[in-house]
Amino acid sequence: MRADKWLYYARIYKTRSRSAKACLDGDIMINKLKKNNSSFNVSINDVITLIKEDNVKTIRVLNLPNNRVSAKDTDRMYKII
């Protein structure tokens, strides 16, 4: 699944365009490698490092959803490390 799509579906970002912009700006690292394209594929057990407004968050992908999940189900999509 595309990185921008997963970030949007897992409710890390409010819109898909924001998640794509974060990927293009280099605010996302997948498995300790900086990815400057939103089309990079995310897999289960990948480690994603997010830089949002001077906050750094590291998460592990647990699930690849088919559509955007509800806010109460986000704990099944990723685990904060």
Number of C-alpha atoms within 10 A of each C-alpha: 14 14 22 27 25 25 26 20 23 24 19 17 18 12 15 17 14 15 24 22 17 22 23 16 14 15 18 30 17 20 14 11 11 15 19 17 18 21 15 14 14 20 17 13 14 16 22 24 21 21 15 13 7 7 7 11 13 16 17 19 19 16 16 17 14 10 11 15 15 10 9 7 12 16 12 14 20 22 14 12 10
